[in-house]
Structures are given as structure tokens and as C-alpha cells.
Amino acid sequence: MSTFSKLMIPCFVLIVIIYGLKKNVMIYDAFLEGAKEGLITAFNIFPSIIAMVFAINIFLNSHILDYVFKFLQPLLTSLNLPLQILPMAFVRPISGTASLAIMNDIFNNFGPDSFIGRLASTIQGCTDTTIYVLALYFGRVKITNTRHALTTGLFADLIGIIASFIIVSLVF
């Protein structure tokens, strides 16, 4: 790690302190108030996180993805797309951590500079954890009707995955 990157956070903290002193802000009191608000926010979103983790585990342990992969295998084989990318493409809208673990496994098995490694990286950047975001943020502000947001988010993820396949195939 370079010296510059090691000094970034301390320099940023110093800039915030200097700015706060210049604006006559009670820095320590403001920090404590922010920490209290952060704890309250964490406490309020905790039930949504627990519910989402529970739902993700039920989904992944049901092995429904195995049946979906078997169904899509002939199509992907005819398009010369690697079957090993399917788990990541399906799990990405649900869990960012799980998709990162799958991407890490792809990197270990094929290398980050391989076609599938670049495809995994592009999918990771072109999609979002839609279901997690909806459960966490909509649950926090008590929005219960997520029908259009869910449909739109999953459609955007599908377009991101398709665009990733096309872009990586054209560029690499």
C-alpha cells in the first residue's frame, strides 16, 4: 500500500476537523450525535436485515437454482456462454455477499483475466442487489407495495446481465 493511500483517511479526518472548527461546530458533540443516530438507524433496520438473510437462506437451500440451471444449459451452450456464470447471475439480485463469493470462486478457478472472470466482474458492476435493497430500505420506511419497484429493478438487472454478456463478448 502506498504512503498516499495510507494517509488518505487521516487527512480526510483532519480536513473535517479543520472545517468544523472554522464553522464553530462542536465537533465531538456532533460526532456523538451522529453515532447515536447511526445506532438508532442500525437498530431500526435490523429486523429487515434478519428477515432478508432468512429468506435468502431458504431460497438458496431449496436448490431451486439447480433446476433452473439444467433448464437453461442447452440455450447457454448454443450461445457459447459459460455455465459457471449462472449462479452469480441469479444470486446477484438477491445477495451482494453471495455473488462476491461466487465471483471469487470464479477468479480462483479461471483467473480474473479469463473471459468468465471478466464477465463476472462486469456483471458485478452492471447489476445491483435489488431484492436486498428493496427489503432493507423499503422495510425501513415501511413501504409495503413494492410491486413496480421489484419488477423494474429485476428487469434492470436482467438488462445489465445481458449487456454484460454482449459487451464482454465484443471487447474480449
Backbone as ProteinMPNN parsed JSONL, in Angstrom:
{"seq_chain_A": "MSTFSKLMIPCFVLIVIIYGLKKNVMIYDAFLEGAKEGLITAFNIFPSIIAMVFAINIFLNSHILDYVFKFLQPLLTSLNLPLQILPMAFVRPISGTASLAIMNDIFNNFGPDSFIGRLASTIQGCTDTTIYVLALYFGRVKITNTRHALTTGLFADLIGIIASFIIVSLVF", "coords_chain_A": {"N_chain_A": [[0.85, -1.174, 0.0], [0.58, 2.151, -0.838], [2.167, 5.127, 0.459], [0.62, 7.384, 0.124], [-2.054, 6.381, -0.028], [-2.276, 5.36, 2.539], [-2.349, 7.642, 4.042], [-4.688, 8.917, 3.365], [-7.236, 8.636, 4.814], [-6.598, 9.671, 7.464], [-5.937, 12.316, 6.658], [-8.365, 13.158, 5.557], [-10.004, 13.113, 7.852], [-8.71, 15.091, 9.331], [-9.184, 17.327, 7.683], [-11.982, 17.506, 7.943], [-12.167, 18.115, 10.676], [-10.807, 20.583, 10.791], [-12.485, 22.104, 9.122], [-14.852, 21.981, 10.628], [-14.032, 23.366, 12.943], [-13.58, 25.863, 11.828], [-16.178, 26.572, 11.154], [-17.272, 26.864, 13.613], [-18.337, 24.592, 14.937], [-19.254, 22.267, 17.395], [-17.298, 19.773, 17.485], [-16.844, 17.214, 18.67], [-19.259, 16.795, 20.043], [-21.039, 16.819, 17.892], [-20.114, 14.565, 16.565], [-20.753, 12.562, 18.472], [-23.563, 12.796, 18.466], [-24.115, 12.032, 15.826], [-23.186, 9.386, 15.962], [-25.045, 8.314, 17.764], [-27.396, 8.567, 16.231], [-26.706, 6.838, 14.171], [-26.642, 4.37, 15.52], [-29.33, 4.154, 16.24], [-30.499, 4.006, 13.697], [-29.319, 1.61, 12.786], [-30.461, -0.158, 14.632], [-33.145, 0.078, 13.888], [-33.197, -0.939, 11.245], [-32.406, -3.519, 11.586], [-34.366, -5.693, 11.964], [-35.329, -5.941, 9.303], [-33.032, -6.729, 7.952], [-32.481, -9.21, 9.17], [-34.787, -10.646, 8.388], [-34.387, -10.645, 5.604], [-31.956, -12.068, 5.314], [-32.763, -14.536, 6.297], [-34.748, -15.224, 4.376], [-33.145, -15.358, 2.053], [-31.443, -17.499, 2.687], [-33.32, -19.606, 2.832], [-34.159, -19.638, 0.145], [-31.726, -20.236, -1.234], [-31.031, -22.697, -0.08], [-33.064, -24.297, -0.943], [-32.446, -25.359, -3.356], [-33.524, -24.71, -5.797], [-32.312, -23.334, -7.805], [-30.673, -25.18, -9.083], [-32.394, -26.639, -10.731], [-33.243, -24.639, -12.458], [-30.824, -24.008, -13.71], [-30.285, -26.388, -15.101], [-32.358, -26.3, -16.917], [-31.697, -24.038, -18.455], [-29.259, -24.71, -19.567], [-28.948, -25.907, -22.258], [-29.55, -23.676, -23.932], [-27.596, -21.73, -23.18], [-25.279, -23.112, -23.838], [-25.518, -23.268, -26.596], [-25.153, -20.585, -27.19], [-22.543, -20.202, -26.582], [-21.857, -19.401, -23.974], [-20.433, -19.362, -20.731], [-21.388, -21.827, -18.411], [-20.779, -21.665, -15.745], [-21.194, -19.12, -14.866], [-23.819, -18.75, -14.314], [-24.765, -19.235, -11.554], [-23.855, -16.887, -10.259], [-25.132, -14.873, -11.751], [-27.812, -15.33, -11.12], [-27.889, -15.103, -8.344], [-26.962, -12.574, -7.754], [-28.981, -10.387, -7.805], [-30.127, -10.912, -5.368], [-28.272, -11.23, -3.22], [-25.444, -9.477, -2.415], [-23.095, -10.237, -1.089], [-23.062, -13.036, -1.385], [-22.867, -13.185, -4.173], [-20.38, -12.009, -4.54], [-18.777, -13.935, -3.327], [-19.157, -16.07, -5.081], [-18.061, -14.914, -7.369], [-15.415, -14.664, -6.524], [-14.756, -17.36, -6.336], [-14.909, -18.01, -9.037], [-12.776, -16.453, -9.975], [-10.66, -17.777, -8.667], [-10.776, -20.289, -9.878], [-10.682, -19.838, -12.672], [-9.294, -17.501, -13.156], [-8.895, -13.936, -12.979], [-8.522, -12.547, -15.348], [-9.554, -14.091, -17.329], [-12.088, -14.995, -19.774], [-14.521, -15.625, -18.466], [-13.947, -14.605, -15.949], [-13.729, -11.854, -16.443], [-16.313, -11.453, -17.344], [-17.781, -12.053, -15.023], [-16.904, -9.951, -13.382], [-17.919, -7.771, -14.805], [-20.669, -8.255, -14.713], [-21.007, -7.992, -11.972], [-20.601, -5.266, -11.7], [-22.594, -4.181, -13.314], [-25.069, -4.767, -12.305], [-27.402, -4.851, -9.524], [-28.119, -5.429, -6.033], [-31.007, -5.994, -5.931], [-33.332, -7.142, -4.589], [-32.439, -7.264, -1.963], [-31.953, -4.531, -1.468], [-34.548, -3.47, -1.763], [-35.883, -4.821, 0.317], [-34.466, -3.937, 2.564], [-34.341, -1.016, 2.513], [-36.97, -0.224, 1.761], [-38.332, -1.573, 3.723], [-37.415, -0.203, 5.948], [-38.568, 2.349, 5.754], [-41.131, 1.618, 5.794], [-42.588, 0.933, 3.436], [-44.837, -0.984, 1.768], [-45.944, -1.866, -0.641], [-44.275, -2.984, -3.133], [-44.363, -3.698, -5.74], [-44.039, -2.522, -8.42], [-41.494, -1.424, -8.159], [-39.942, -3.692, -7.622], [-40.327, -5.233, -9.969], [-39.283, -3.466, -11.902], [-36.636, -3.149, -10.946], [-35.62, -5.815, -11.088], [-35.887, -6.224, -13.833], [-34.077, -4.305, -14.768], [-31.745, -5.456, -13.738], [-31.677, -7.818, -15.281], [-31.309, -6.716, -17.848], [-28.803, -5.57, -17.386], [-27.246, -7.889, -17.021], [-27.524, -9.157, -19.521], [-26.412, -7.134, -21.147], [-23.83, -7.205, -20.113], [-22.912, -9.746, -20.99], [-22.944, -9.277, -23.766], [-21.207, -7.038, -24.097], [-18.754, -7.961, -22.96], [-18.302, -10.126, -24.655], [-17.91, -8.788, -27.094], [-15.753, -7.027, -26.576], [-13.709, -8.58, -25.414]], "CA_chain_A": [[0.0, 0.0, 0.0], [1.427, 3.326, -0.942], [2.087, 6.101, 1.543], [-0.512, 8.266, -0.164], [-3.309, 5.757, 0.359], [-2.294, 5.222, 3.998], [-2.598, 8.95, 4.644], [-5.958, 9.483, 2.899], [-8.253, 8.74, 5.862], [-6.233, 10.683, 8.457], [-6.042, 13.653, 6.062], [-9.781, 13.476, 5.448], [-10.468, 13.433, 9.212], [-8.129, 16.391, 9.669], [-9.917, 18.345, 6.92], [-13.298, 17.645, 8.572], [-11.964, 18.813, 11.955], [-10.48, 21.992, 10.491], [-13.699, 22.734, 8.609], [-15.756, 22.128, 11.768], [-13.536, 24.453, 13.793], [-13.79, 27.103, 11.098], [-17.611, 26.872, 11.193], [-17.646, 26.907, 15.035], [-19.131, 23.418, 15.272], [-18.728, 21.45, 18.483], [-17.002, 18.586, 16.689], [-17.041, 15.977, 19.439], [-20.693, 16.657, 20.287], [-21.652, 16.458, 16.612], [-19.738, 13.171, 16.335], [-21.567, 11.72, 19.353], [-24.943, 12.83, 17.97], [-24.132, 11.183, 14.636], [-23.044, 7.994, 16.39], [-26.353, 7.921, 18.325], [-28.326, 8.392, 15.107], [-26.292, 5.624, 13.473], [-27.098, 3.217, 16.304], [-30.79, 4.086, 16.112], [-30.765, 3.515, 12.345], [-28.951, 0.19, 12.76], [-31.482, -0.871, 15.396], [-34.396, 0.081, 13.132], [-33.129, -1.773, 10.041], [-32.009, -4.875, 11.958], [-35.374, -6.712, 11.621], [-35.372, -6.142, 7.847], [-31.839, -7.495, 7.57], [-32.684, -10.592, 9.624], [-35.792, -11.254, 7.508], [-33.796, -10.849, 4.283], [-30.978, -13.161, 5.416], [-33.558, -15.756, 6.448], [-35.356, -15.53, 3.081], [-32.073, -15.753, 1.126], [-31.009, -18.853, 3.044], [-34.366, -20.541, 2.404], [-34.1, -19.717, -1.311], [-30.517, -20.922, -1.683], [-31.029, -24.075, 0.403], [-34.126, -25.054, -1.607], [-31.812, -25.915, -4.556], [-34.331, -24.419, -6.984], [-31.412, -22.858, -8.862], [-30.163, -26.336, -9.826], [-33.376, -26.948, -11.781], [-33.209, -23.541, -13.43], [-29.582, -24.142, -14.471], [-30.452, -27.506, -16.024], [-33.272, -25.845, -17.962], [-31.031, -23.05, -19.306], [-27.99, -25.224, -20.075], [-28.869, -26.003, -23.737], [-29.538, -22.34, -24.528], [-26.294, -21.097, -22.959], [-24.277, -23.86, -24.591], [-25.624, -22.86, -28.004], [-24.66, -19.213, -27.301], [-21.139, -20.225, -26.136], [-21.701, -18.69, -22.711], [-20.027, -20.308, -19.691], [-22.433, -22.205, -17.458], [-20.338, -21.356, -14.385], [-21.597, -17.758, -14.524], [-25.229, -18.758, -13.938], [-25.046, -18.986, -10.134], [-23.645, -15.483, -9.921], [-26.167, -14.062, -12.395], [-29.073, -15.498, -10.418], [-27.787, -14.717, -6.935], [-26.609, -11.148, -7.647], [-30.076, -9.515, -7.356], [-30.567, -11.28, -4.025], [-27.255, -11.053, -2.185], [-24.148, -8.996, -2.889], [-22.029, -11.033, -0.48], [-23.042, -14.349, -2.035], [-22.358, -13.041, -5.543], [-18.93, -11.783, -4.437], [-18.151, -15.23, -3.036], [-19.168, -16.826, -6.34], [-17.081, -14.285, -8.254], [-14.095, -15.048, -6.011], [-14.553, -18.748, -6.754], [-14.621, -17.958, -10.481], [-11.404, -15.952, -10.097], [-9.731, -18.83, -8.235], [-10.792, -21.414, -10.813], [-10.429, -19.467, -14.066], [-8.455, -16.308, -13.219], [-9.662, -12.707, -13.195], [-8.356, -12.061, -16.717], [-10.19, -15.009, -18.268], [-13.363, -14.491, -20.279], [-15.545, -15.741, -17.424], [-13.581, -13.673, -14.881], [-14.136, -10.51, -16.876], [-17.769, -11.453, -17.383], [-18.238, -11.967, -13.635], [-16.638, -8.586, -12.923], [-18.834, -6.86, -15.478], [-21.996, -8.479, -14.129], [-20.974, -7.413, -10.627], [-20.702, -3.815, -11.818], [-23.77, -3.761, -14.087], [-26.31, -5.153, -11.641], [-27.494, -4.437, -8.124], [-28.776, -6.381, -5.139], [-32.349, -5.402, -5.961], [-34.233, -7.647, -3.55], [-31.88, -6.82, -0.686], [-32.181, -3.08, -1.345], [-35.972, -3.252, -1.519], [-36.244, -5.294, 1.653], [-33.833, -3.119, 3.596], [-34.726, 0.392, 2.501], [-38.424, -0.093, 1.795], [-38.739, -2.011, 5.058], [-37.058, 0.846, 6.903], [-39.532, 3.448, 5.686], [-42.44, 0.967, 5.865], [-43.284, 0.833, 2.155], [-45.201, -2.397, 1.628], [-46.277, -2.178, -2.024], [-43.026, -2.857, -3.904], [-44.574, -4.419, -6.993], [-43.407, -1.884, -9.577], [-40.063, -1.278, -7.89], [-39.334, -5.013, -7.768], [-40.337, -5.571, -11.394], [-38.343, -2.581, -12.601], [-35.282, -3.479, -10.512], [-35.21, -7.102, -11.659], [-35.727, -6.029, -15.279], [-32.796, -3.606, -14.945], [-30.693, -6.456, -13.513], [-31.643, -8.679, -16.47], [-30.675, -5.94, -18.921], [-27.383, -5.474, -17.026], [-26.606, -9.187, -17.272], [-27.462, -9.322, -20.984], [-25.42, -6.17, -21.644], [-22.508, -7.712, -19.719], [-22.557, -10.807, -21.938], [-22.678, -8.688, -25.088], [-20.001, -6.187, -24.03], [-17.548, -8.775, -22.74], [-18.071, -10.906, -25.882], [-17.393, -7.899, -28.135], [-14.472, -6.404, -26.203], [-12.684, -9.574, -25.103]], "C_chain_A": [[0.891, 1.23, 0.0], [1.209, 4.262, 0.242], [0.894, 7.019, 1.358], [-1.836, 7.661, 0.311], [-3.408, 5.551, 1.864], [-2.635, 6.537, 4.691], [-3.954, 9.542, 4.282], [-6.971, 9.667, 4.023], [-7.838, 9.729, 6.948], [-6.317, 12.12, 7.912], [-7.497, 14.079, 5.937], [-10.354, 13.864, 6.817], [-9.95, 14.807, 9.629], [-8.854, 17.523, 8.946], [-11.291, 18.58, 7.539], [-13.18, 18.412, 9.885], [-11.679, 20.293, 11.716], [-11.718, 22.728, 9.997], [-14.695, 22.979, 9.753], [-15.333, 23.25, 12.693], [-13.773, 25.809, 13.128], [-15.254, 27.548, 11.152], [-18.155, 26.922, 12.623], [-18.609, 25.783, 15.431], [-18.456, 22.694, 16.431], [-18.513, 20.044, 17.916], [-17.298, 17.299, 17.451], [-18.524, 15.746, 19.707], [-21.423, 16.242, 19.008], [-21.338, 14.997, 16.272], [-20.588, 12.231, 17.186], [-23.022, 11.674, 18.898], [-25.076, 11.959, 16.724], [-24.018, 9.705, 14.98], [-24.361, 7.483, 16.979], [-27.364, 7.668, 17.213], [-27.996, 7.128, 14.324], [-26.744, 4.369, 14.202], [-28.615, 3.05, 16.208], [-31.169, 3.535, 14.737], [-30.454, 2.027, 12.246], [-29.992, -0.65, 13.495], [-32.78, -0.978, 14.604], [-34.354, -0.814, 11.896], [-32.776, -3.224, 10.357], [-33.078, -5.923, 11.642], [-35.464, -6.978, 10.115], [-34.193, -6.969, 7.377], [-32.001, -8.959, 7.957], [-33.681, -11.309, 8.717], [-35.196, -11.558, 6.137], [-32.794, -11.993, 4.3], [-31.703, -14.498, 5.516], [-34.165, -16.175, 5.112], [-34.311, -15.992, 2.068], [-31.621, -17.178, 1.415], [-32.044, -19.897, 2.647], [-34.296, -20.738, 0.892], [-32.891, -20.527, -1.774], [-30.502, -22.386, -1.261], [-32.136, -24.923, -0.222], [-33.615, -25.749, -2.871], [-32.65, -25.713, -5.817], [-33.453, -23.951, -8.14], [-30.857, -24.015, -9.689], [-31.099, -26.692, -10.983], [-33.378, -25.877, -12.867], [-31.967, -23.662, -14.316], [-29.686, -25.279, -15.491], [-31.349, -27.105, -17.196], [-32.57, -24.913, -18.949], [-29.75, -23.556, -19.963], [-27.953, -25.342, -21.597], [-28.79, -24.634, -24.417], [-28.165, -21.688, -24.377], [-25.183, -21.805, -23.721], [-24.318, -23.45, -26.06], [-25.114, -21.431, -28.221], [-23.19, -19.074, -26.896], [-20.904, -19.384, -24.889], [-21.384, -19.693, -21.612], [-21.144, -20.561, -18.673], [-22.079, -21.813, -16.028], [-20.751, -19.957, -13.944], [-23.047, -17.714, -14.032], [-25.482, -18.538, -12.447], [-24.881, -17.518, -9.746], [-24.738, -14.599, -10.502], [-27.499, -14.17, -11.662], [-29.03, -14.986, -8.983], [-27.538, -13.218, -6.772], [-27.773, -10.248, -7.235], [-30.521, -9.785, -5.918], [-29.542, -10.9, -2.969], [-25.925, -10.636, -2.797], [-23.007, -9.834, -2.355], [-21.926, -12.399, -1.14], [-22.492, -14.248, -3.449], [-20.863, -12.744, -5.544], [-18.191, -13.087, -4.144], [-18.09, -16.087, -4.297], [-18.147, -16.25, -7.308], [-15.658, -14.637, -7.809], [-13.766, -16.487, -6.402], [-14.226, -18.827, -8.243], [-13.189, -17.479, -10.705], [-10.397, -17.036, -9.73], [-9.65, -19.964, -9.241], [-10.359, -21.046, -12.228], [-9.485, -18.278, -14.223], [-9.286, -15.068, -13.514], [-9.57, -12.172, -14.615], [-8.923, -13.007, -17.765], [-11.506, -14.394, -18.744], [-14.424, -14.505, -19.174], [-15.233, -14.823, -16.233], [-13.977, -12.25, -15.212], [-15.653, -10.386, -16.934], [-18.345, -11.325, -15.969], [-18.041, -10.558, -13.088], [-17.613, -7.596, -13.531], [-20.253, -7.02, -14.948], [-22.068, -7.847, -12.741], [-21.157, -5.896, -10.685], [-21.964, -3.332, -12.502], [-25.096, -4.098, -13.426], [-26.273, -4.689, -10.193], [-28.185, -5.537, -7.328], [-30.203, -5.898, -4.909], [-33.225, -5.858, -4.802], [-33.742, -7.222, -2.176], [-32.161, -5.336, -0.457], [-33.647, -2.8, -1.047], [-36.37, -3.677, -0.113], [-35.695, -4.371, 2.733], [-34.398, -1.702, 3.62], [-36.241, 0.588, 2.519], [-38.957, -0.543, 3.15], [-38.479, -0.943, 6.103], [-38.078, 1.976, 6.913], [-40.964, 2.923, 5.569], [-43.258, 1.067, 4.575], [-43.583, -0.646, 1.933], [-45.522, -2.787, 0.189], [-45.049, -1.926, -2.903], [-43.153, -3.457, -5.293], [-43.839, -3.789, -8.168], [-41.904, -1.721, -9.37], [-39.343, -2.607, -8.076], [-39.247, -5.407, -9.236], [-39.309, -4.754, -12.164], [-36.9, -2.923, -12.231], [-34.779, -4.784, -11.099], [-35.046, -7.025, -13.178], [-34.406, -5.315, -15.572], [-31.628, -4.559, -14.716], [-30.555, -7.379, -14.719], [-30.963, -7.973, -17.635], [-29.176, -5.789, -18.643], [-26.628, -6.758, -17.303], [-26.462, -9.429, -18.778], [-26.419, -8.386, -21.585], [-24.003, -6.623, -21.289], [-22.034, -8.795, -20.677], [-22.155, -10.212, -23.283], [-21.373, -7.892, -25.081], [-18.734, -7.001, -23.874], [-17.25, -9.612, -23.982], [-17.461, -10.037, -26.984], [-15.989, -7.381, -27.819], [-13.379, -7.437, -25.995], [-12.901, -10.805, -25.949]], "O_chain_A": [[1.848, 1.314, 0.769], [0.192, 4.189, 0.932], [0.233, 7.39, 2.328], [-2.637, 8.329, 0.965], [-4.509, 5.564, 2.414], [-3.154, 6.535, 5.808], [-4.337, 10.572, 4.836], [-7.519, 10.759, 4.172], [-8.654, 10.567, 7.332], [-6.724, 13.032, 8.632], [-7.827, 15.238, 6.185], [-11.104, 14.834, 6.924], [-10.688, 15.596, 10.22], [-9.111, 18.57, 9.541], [-11.727, 19.726, 7.652], [-14.013, 19.272, 10.173], [-12.258, 21.154, 12.379], [-11.972, 23.859, 10.412], [-15.304, 24.046, 9.836], [-16.174, 24.006, 13.179], [-14.125, 26.782, 13.795], [-15.544, 28.744, 11.192], [-19.366, 27.012, 12.822], [-19.572, 26.005, 16.166], [-17.237, 22.527, 16.445], [-19.437, 19.232, 17.877], [-17.939, 16.394, 16.917], [-18.997, 14.614, 19.608], [-22.325, 15.404, 19.049], [-22.194, 14.28, 15.754], [-21.087, 11.222, 16.689], [-23.648, 10.614, 18.942], [-26.055, 11.225, 16.586], [-24.676, 8.867, 14.363], [-24.751, 6.344, 16.722], [-28.099, 6.681, 17.244], [-28.897, 6.426, 13.865], [-27.182, 3.408, 13.57], [-29.117, 1.931, 16.108], [-32.06, 2.693, 14.629], [-31.241, 1.266, 11.684], [-30.36, -1.73, 13.033], [-33.445, -2.013, 14.644], [-35.376, -1.395, 11.529], [-32.845, -4.076, 9.472], [-32.735, -6.97, 11.092], [-35.654, -8.122, 9.7], [-34.338, -7.818, 6.497], [-31.695, -9.85, 7.165], [-33.449, -12.451, 8.32], [-35.468, -12.614, 5.566], [-32.785, -12.812, 3.381], [-31.3, -15.477, 4.889], [-34.107, -17.35, 4.749], [-34.565, -16.922, 1.302], [-31.437, -17.974, 0.494], [-31.679, -20.971, 2.17], [-34.365, -21.868, 0.408], [-33.027, -21.412, -2.619], [-30.012, -23.235, -2.006], [-32.148, -26.141, -0.049], [-34.285, -26.636, -3.398], [-32.505, -26.454, -6.79], [-33.795, -24.142, -9.307], [-30.596, -23.846, -10.88], [-30.644, -27.008, -12.082], [-33.501, -26.184, -14.053], [-32.041, -23.445, -15.526], [-29.221, -25.14, -16.623], [-31.121, -27.524, -18.331], [-32.819, -24.99, -20.152], [-29.21, -22.883, -20.84], [-26.971, -24.899, -22.193], [-28.039, -24.463, -25.378], [-27.627, -21.149, -25.345], [-24.248, -21.161, -24.198], [-23.274, -23.302, -26.696], [-24.685, -21.097, -29.326], [-22.652, -17.967, -26.869], [-19.869, -18.729, -24.763], [-21.994, -20.761, -21.558], [-21.756, -19.628, -18.151], [-22.965, -21.646, -15.19], [-20.664, -19.639, -12.757], [-23.454, -16.74, -13.4], [-26.338, -17.726, -12.097], [-25.686, -16.978, -8.987], [-25.221, -13.683, -9.836], [-28.241, -13.19, -11.592], [-30.033, -14.489, -8.47], [-27.88, -12.653, -5.733], [-27.575, -9.395, -6.37], [-31.22, -8.965, -5.321], [-29.89, -10.317, -1.942], [-25.35, -11.366, -3.605], [-22.052, -10.117, -3.079], [-20.825, -12.87, -1.425], [-21.738, -15.117, -3.886], [-20.15, -13.176, -6.449], [-17.098, -13.312, -4.662], [-17.087, -16.754, -4.55], [-17.445, -16.995, -7.992], [-14.792, -14.882, -8.65], [-12.628, -16.793, -6.758], [-13.374, -19.612, -8.659], [-12.469, -18.039, -11.532], [-9.386, -17.195, -10.413], [-8.582, -20.541, -9.442], [-9.734, -21.856, -12.913], [-8.934, -18.066, -15.302], [-10.284, -15.151, -14.23], [-10.444, -11.422, -15.049], [-8.788, -12.756, -18.963], [-11.977, -13.401, -18.19], [-15.135, -13.52, -18.972], [-16.149, -14.321, -15.582], [-14.497, -11.526, -14.363], [-16.21, -9.337, -16.61], [-19.291, -10.569, -15.75], [-18.917, -10.029, -12.405], [-18.083, -6.683, -12.852], [-20.96, -6.032, -14.754], [-23.076, -7.24, -12.382], [-21.8, -5.313, -9.812], [-22.374, -2.189, -12.3], [-26.15, -3.741, -13.952], [-25.254, -4.201, -9.703], [-28.763, -6.462, -7.899], [-30.551, -5.449, -3.817], [-33.803, -5.024, -4.104], [-34.543, -6.858, -1.315], [-32.564, -4.94, 0.637], [-33.96, -1.985, -0.179], [-37.112, -2.969, 0.567], [-36.386, -4.061, 3.703], [-34.884, -1.247, 4.656], [-36.742, 1.471, 3.216], [-39.915, 0.031, 3.667], [-39.254, -0.799, 7.048], [-38.412, 2.501, 7.975], [-41.892, 3.68, 5.282], [-44.473, 1.263, 4.617], [-42.667, -1.468, 1.915], [-45.377, -3.957, -0.163], [-44.815, -0.806, -3.357], [-42.144, -3.699, -5.954], [-43.079, -4.477, -8.85], [-41.129, -1.866, -10.316], [-38.245, -2.642, -8.632], [-38.201, -5.867, -9.694], [-38.558, -5.291, -12.979], [-36.035, -2.98, -13.105], [-33.639, -4.86, -11.558], [-34.172, -7.681, -13.745], [-33.699, -5.676, -16.512], [-30.623, -4.482, -15.423], [-29.44, -7.69, -15.135], [-30.135, -8.565, -18.328], [-28.367, -5.871, -19.567], [-25.49, -6.721, -17.771], [-25.406, -9.854, -19.247], [-25.631, -8.798, -22.436], [-23.078, -6.443, -22.081], [-20.888, -8.771, -21.127], [-21.144, -10.603, -23.866], [-20.534, -8.061, -25.965], [-17.749, -6.765, -24.573], [-16.085, -9.797, -24.336], [-16.593, -10.496, -27.726], [-15.137, -7.309, -28.705], [-12.23, -7.196, -26.364], [-12.143, -11.768, -25.842]]}, "name": "protein", "num_of_chains": 1, "seq": "MSTFSKLMIPCFVLIVIIYGLKKNVMIYDAFLEGAKEGLITAFNIFPSIIAMVFAINIFLNSHILDYVFKFLQPLLTSLNLPLQILPMAFVRPISGTASLAIMNDIFNNFGPDSFIGRLASTIQGCTDTTIYVLALYFGRVKITNTRHALTTGLFADLIGIIASFIIVSLVF"}
